[in-house]
């Protein structure tokens, strides 16, 4: 089965750039997306099809995907960005696959 | 704007059947895959299964023997049944709309289902 691997935690200072990675075999050949989840809330899509932002998502959120790694980048990180972030891809044999999640701490 | 509203029993005993329903407002069933996803307390997201508006289903192999997803297009509802639940099935269950082979763009509010004797 297909697997996606994320670091359990990432820390960033306010105003700095946060990068969260997601690794999977030939992930660059698939579409990757990212969800933000705050405590007690449903996940919210922040990046889809590698680098597209849904309506209403701030421009500071961006994405890339190449080789075996997709990356979510948050520029000028704000306290409100503190959350869990999950990557996800679709695989022809495993269907919908999620990474294990990364807790972003803004301190 | 699409809105998903879900409901169902929140407390079950071991061996019982979990049953949840998700209603879709503000959008069509056609052209999308409608999924159920769960999240055990303090853990990550796990895809359970999906149904296409045509009625075609696809399930996570780890749960396939116990899962049934169905839809009622006349009511814009789709439902999840998970049989023979155990404590390991305790989780927040979400319904979500899937764009073909891509991403989930709309999610329900989540339902906490607890399995306890």
Interface residues (C-beta under 8 A of the other chain):
Chain A: X1 X31 X33 X35 X42 X43 X44 X45 X48 X49 X54 X86 X88 X90 X95 X96 X97 X98 X99 X100 X101
Chain B: X35 X37 X44 X45 X46 X47 X50 X58 X60 X61 X94 X98 X99 X101 X102 X103 X104 X105 X107 X108 X109 X110
